[in-house]
Amino acid sequence: MSKSFSPVYTYPTEKTGFFKGERAGSKRVKDIKDVEHSAYGGWWPSFFPTSVGFLVTRNGDTTNVMTIACMSVVNAYPFMVGFPIHVKGKSERGEGTRYSYELLRANPQFTLNVPYIDTTMTKRVLICGSYSGRDGVDKIAKANFTTMPSRHVTPPILNECPLNLECRVHSDIDLGSHHWIIGKVEAVYLDEEMAEGDKQFVWRSLPELIRKEK
Ligand SMILES: Cc1cc2nc3c(=O)[nH]c(=O)nc-3n(C[C@H](O)[C@H](O)[C@H](O)COP(=O)(O)O)c2cc1C
């Protein structure tokens, strides 16, 4: 039996059960623990059309952001995401590890921030992937990001990204040059201003989002 497939879902509105009633700034927000009892409807979440995103880490008063090439959903229940981070061997700037990894080791919490595609966002991808926080660069300011405090973790979310995930490190898998970090998602934020226009992206699978109002 085939499943019906529509490549675009309706972005969250008041009628979207998953995000009903809860607002934080311009975002709809949901603690993942509140919805994990519900089935995922057989759809695997994705970050279409981008696997590129922003990792935000924080230790003490130091907050850093770096570009990540391939974020992925790695488990549906409990909801978990993963990404590769360079740890061993010389990187292009000669250092052994990403500064973000040092922050992640000190405080195993992070946010993943999923962008849409436009020129401004592409510049942000390059800025956050070209400078290191180790050199004292405030990449959040340099990339013109603004932040909002997270609910469950100390690293903030990036307001300008339409999808944000608060996570705690579940596993840190040493694969060689890179470690694969798996994070358990604690909360999901969706930008309600993304409901209109050409900035939509598809993130299938939270069933309350897919089973859109008819
Ligand atoms: C498009 C793009 C994707 C990247 N993806 C990754 C990645 O997945 N893992 C990684 O370790 N570095 C990746 N990088 C490199 C880091 O973002 C870059 O080295 C950054 O300056 C590290 O910042 P930090 O030292 O402040 O943590 C990427 C860079 C770009 C431009």
The ligand as an SDF file (V2000), in Angstrom:
LIG
                    3D

 31 33  0  0  0  0  0  0  0  0999 V2000
   29.5830   24.8800    4.2020 C   0  0  0  0  0  0  0  0  0  0  0  0
   30.4610   24.4660    5.3620 C   0  0  0  0  0  0  0  0  0  0  0  0
   30.1890   23.2920    6.0220 C   0  0  0  0  0  0  0  0  0  0  0  0
   30.9860   22.8620    7.0960 C   0  0  0  0  0  0  0  0  0  0  0  0
   30.6950   21.6910    7.7420 N   0  0  0  0  0  0  0  0  0  0  0  0
   31.4430   21.2790    8.7880 C   0  0  0  0  0  0  0  0  0  0  0  0
   31.1100   20.0890    9.4880 C   0  0  0  0  0  0  0  0  0  0  0  0
   30.1270   19.4180    9.2050 O   0  0  0  0  0  0  0  0  0  0  0  0
   31.9330   19.7040   10.5020 N   0  0  0  0  0  0  0  0  0  0  0  0
   33.0230   20.4230   10.8710 C   0  0  0  0  0  0  0  0  0  0  0  0
   33.7270   20.0240   11.8020 O   0  0  0  0  0  0  0  0  0  0  0  0
   33.3500   21.5740   10.2250 N   0  0  0  0  0  0  0  0  0  0  0  0
   32.5740   22.0240    9.2080 C   0  0  0  0  0  0  0  0  0  0  0  0
   32.8750   23.1810    8.5610 N   0  0  0  0  0  0  0  0  0  0  0  0
   34.0190   23.9710    9.0080 C   0  0  0  0  0  0  0  0  0  0  0  0
   33.7210   24.7490   10.2790 C   0  0  0  0  0  0  0  0  0  0  0  0
   32.4710   25.3800   10.2060 O   0  0  0  0  0  0  0  0  0  0  0  0
   34.8150   25.7960   10.4570 C   0  0  0  0  0  0  0  0  0  0  0  0
   36.0640   25.1580   10.6100 O   0  0  0  0  0  0  0  0  0  0  0  0
   34.5390   26.7690   11.5790 C   0  0  0  0  0  0  0  0  0  0  0  0
   35.4080   27.8740   11.4260 O   0  0  0  0  0  0  0  0  0  0  0  0
   34.7380   26.1390   12.9580 C   0  0  0  0  0  0  0  0  0  0  0  0
   34.4520   27.1300   13.9030 O   0  0  0  0  0  0  0  0  0  0  0  0
   34.9200   27.0730   15.4170 P   0  0  0  0  0  0  0  0  0  0  0  0
   36.4110   26.8220   15.4410 O   0  0  0  0  0  0  0  0  0  0  0  0
   34.5450   28.4320   15.9460 O   0  0  0  0  0  0  0  0  0  0  0  0
   34.1690   25.9630   16.0610 O   0  0  0  0  0  0  0  0  0  0  0  0
   32.0930   23.6470    7.5050 C   0  0  0  0  0  0  0  0  0  0  0  0
   32.3590   24.8630    6.8470 C   0  0  0  0  0  0  0  0  0  0  0  0
   31.5570   25.2650    5.7830 C   0  0  0  0  0  0  0  0  0  0  0  0
   31.8400   26.5730    5.1050 C   0  0  0  0  0  0  0  0  0  0  0  0
  1  2  1  0
  2  3  1  0
  2 30  2  0
  3  4  2  0
  4  5  1  0
  4 28  1  0
  5  6  2  0
  6  7  1  0
  6 13  1  0
  7  8  2  0
  7  9  1  0
  9 10  1  0
 10 11  2  0
 10 12  1  0
 12 13  2  0
 13 14  1  0
 14 15  1  0
 14 28  1  0
 15 16  1  0
 16 17  1  0
 16 18  1  0
 18 19  1  0
 18 20  1  0
 20 21  1  0
 20 22  1  0
 22 23  1  0
 23 24  1  0
 24 25  2  0
 24 26  1  0
 24 27  1  0
 28 29  2  0
 29 30  1  0
 30 31  1  0
M  END
$$$$
